[in-house]
Amino acid sequence: MIYIFGEKNSLLQNLPKEFKSYKIESEFFKTDHLKIIQEVYAAKESSVQAIITECKLHDIHSIMWIDLLEGLSRRLPVLVIGDGSSESVRRLDQTSGITWLQKPKDGEILDFLRTCGVVGNQKNKFYKATIPIYNSLIATRILKTNGFLSVISIHASDFSKVSLEYGSAVYHQLQLALQKILYEMWGSSGAFRKSDILCRRSAASNTFYILLEHSRNENLMPMPGDLETLAQRLSIKLENLMWKELTSASRERILPKFLDIVPRFIVSYASALYNPCVDNFTTMDLLLRNCRETAKIQDSRMLNRQRELIQTLIQKSNLLHSNFQGVFDLRTLKIKEIQALKEGFTIDAIAHSIFAFEALARINKNELQKLVGEDTSLNVDYLNPGVLFAKAEEVNLKLELDQACFKLAMQNFHDIPGKLMVNILPRNFYFLEDLRHSIPDGLEVIFEVSETEAINNMSLIQSIREKISENSYGIAIDDFGKGYAGVDRVIKLRPTIIKLDQILINQIDKDTRMQSFISGLVDAVRSTQSLVLAEGVETKQELLTLAEIGIDLVQGFYLHRPEELETIISNLKKK
């Protein structure tokens, strides 16, 4: 017998009729809920197999009701249907036996009953529309049936950092993206099976559990090392899919364009044997605790491998190389020349307007894949400089990677006109004298100091700026409009170039307020004798608008995509 408690929910009122068609006995109660619960507790041998109820009932306080159901959930399956944002549901944690569904679709309630072993023996996917809260009663059923239970745990606790940096809306989008990807993995090749049960630790948690319904070996617990291999495979596949979502141009993409990094997550594992002499809930609590302990070990191991890989990238030749993207003097560009550029697909048509080339670090993915094979904590397919630097920062190698890219740019730049613009972190720029030996004699260099990392010693930067100007070197404030840079810092520093981040340039031809802002900015920095460079120019309309505003220099895919030095030299020789 299944007891159903409800007042307003039409789905619950119609359940007895639906259950009858499946020959499932049930009874619906609209009033006297406490009295019925008392009868369930009082009966020595209750015929009740499961309870399905609304989250709130008028004659019982919601928190009291959930507490009562919490106690019942240790004896039989309890499914709560209602608003998951309510305080009573948010109180549920990983030890709860209650399962919650907000708006269940057809068949989901039956899936719940089948999975709990209440009706039938068919083992279907748990839920098809939402990832439910972990139900320890279902876990104990698998434990008893198989004599053991293995769990894979996905910890995405770092996702909370996104809320602090980007706001709660982006944080929730990231959560939705992860859930979408977990569904894509459910039953797919190389992931986890359809019969396995996916659930969430609690309503507000970023920890997910995969309860393995069957061993990967016939009627046996996983062999030593099997779970670790599965966890590693899931980790790589999950990260690949997260990066695919992040870099996707599809309209179905959930994540906003300005989010350019995936926070770290850890995949861990644990198993437990069924012991009839130990309370099942105690066994499950210990199992999940072991998962958390394994997560710490896995995290440390992944970081060590990640550190070794980045050290190899820095040290081994041919894994990193430099591409170069042209920076052009907008004041000398002509429409006819740009048209010739677009028809010829090379920059020889506007060679006279070359001001500089920016060095951009690139990864030789083919060579890296040969080196690491499948055993890597970095996914080569989606490895770009932004990801690489983020990973390097996690293992305290960001400065070393920045130095390696700096030296590589100096070694590879030759035989083409214009200055070399090279990125350098403020903390490396403080010690520029120690890096001077890497700069070839006579090379005109503009150091792009990115203010996505704060400049904490402005007086030192000003002092270095005065010294390098004597050697025909210059300094550019990179990522203006994105990081810490402000007009006051720009005026104090008097840089050679101020680079406007592409976030300000994107579709500027359609944004009159942004046009006014950029125009005012150009007027404000004229007193510093700095040149203003707009990066990320991708359309003719953006280019023409920037010319009207009075921008000095431009850079972007519309004029030139980053290329290897040999290709640039070959195209310029044609001229």
C-alpha positions, 0 to 999 in steps of 0.5 A: 500500500502506498499512502498519498497526502495532498490538498492542492496538488492535482497530480497527487489526487490523480495518482491513485487512478494511475496506480490502479492501472498498474495494479498498485494499491494506494490510498489518498488522504486529504485531511487528518494527516497527523492521525494517519501518520500516528497509525503508521507508527503505532502499527506493529506490522504496517502495510505501508510501502511508501509515502508520497506527499506535498511539501506543505499541508495546512494543518501541520507546520512545514518544518514539523512535517518534514521532520516527521517524514525524515523519521519515516524515511528511515523505515520506508521510501518517502517522496516529497513534491513541492517547492525546492526553494522552501527552507524545509527542503533546503535543510535536507543533507546527504544523510536524509532519506527523503527524496524531493521532486519539484514538478515530476513528469509522467513516469518519474514517480513510478521510476522512484518506486521501482528504484526503491524496490516498492513495485516491479523489478525493472531498473530504470534511470532514476529521474529524467528531468531533474537531478534529485536529492540523494536518498540513503534508502535507495543506496541501502537497497542496492547495498542489501541487494548486491552485498556491496555498494560503490559510489562515484562522487563529483565535487564541484565546490569551487563553483561557488567562487563564480558566484563571488566573481560573476554574480549568482545568475552566472553561478546558477547558469554554471550549475545548469551547464554541469547538470546538462553535461551529466545527463549527456554522460548518463548512459553514454560510451565511456561514462556511466551506465543508464542503470546507475543512479545519479543524485545530488548531495543536497538541494544547494550542493555542488556535489553529485553521487553516482550509485553504481547499480552493478559491478563492472565485473560479474557479481563481484565488487570492483577489482582494485584500481577499477574505481580509480580508473573509472573516476579518472575517465569520468573526470577527463570526459566531464572536463572535456564536455565543460570546455566544449560548452564554454567554447561553443558558439551554439544558441543552446549554450547555457554559459555567458560569453564573458565566462572564460574559465571552468572552475576545478572539480574533483571526481572521487570514489569509495565502496562499502560491504553490507554488514547486517550487524551494522546499521545501514545508515551508519554504513552509508555515512561512512561510505560518503565520508570515505568519498570525501577523504578520497577526494582530497587524495585525488585532488592532490594527485591531479594537482601534482600531475598538472604541475609536472605537465606544465613544467614539461611544457615550459622546459621541453622544446616544441611544445610551446610556440609563438604566433603573431598578430598584426597591429595597424595604424588606423590613421593611414588605412584606406578602404580600398586597401582593406578591400584588397586585403579581404580579397587577397587574404594576406596583409601585404595590401596594408603592409605600410600601416603595420605598427607592430606585431603582438606575440601570442603563445600557442600550444603544439597540441599534436606533440603534447598529445603524443607526450601525455597520451590519455593520462593527463589532468589537462585536456589537450583538445580545449587547451588554449593560453587562457586555460593554460595560465589558469591551470598554471596559477592553480599550481603556482607556475603562472610566473614561470609560464609567463617568463617562458612565453616572454623568452619564446617571443623574443627568440622567434621574432625577426625579419618582419617590420614593426615593433614587438608587443609582448605580454608580461605579468606585473610581478615579472615586470618588476624584475625586468632587468633580470629578463633583459638578457632575453631581448635581442639588441636593437629590437623595439619592444612594447611590454604589455602589462596586463591589469587583469593582475593588479599592479601593487607597486605603481611607483616601481612600475613608473621607475621602470617605465622611465628606464626602458624609455631610454632604450626605445622600449615602450609600455602598454596597459593591456585589457583596459576596461576588463581588469584593475586599470583606471584612468588615474593609473593611466595618467600617472604611468603615461604608457606608450599604448592603452589597449582597449579590451575587446569587451568594449569594442564588440558591436560598438557600431551599434552602441552609441553610449559606448561610443561616447564613453570611448570618445571621452576616454580618447580625449582624456588620455591625449594629455599623456601622449599615449596611443589608443589601441582597440583590440578584437575588431571583427567587422568593417562597421566596428572599424569605421566607427573606431576611425570616426571616434579617433582611435589610433591603432587597431588589432583583430580578426577583421584585419589579421588572424594570428599566424606563424612567423614564416607565413607572415614573412612569405606574404610580406615578401610577395609585396 
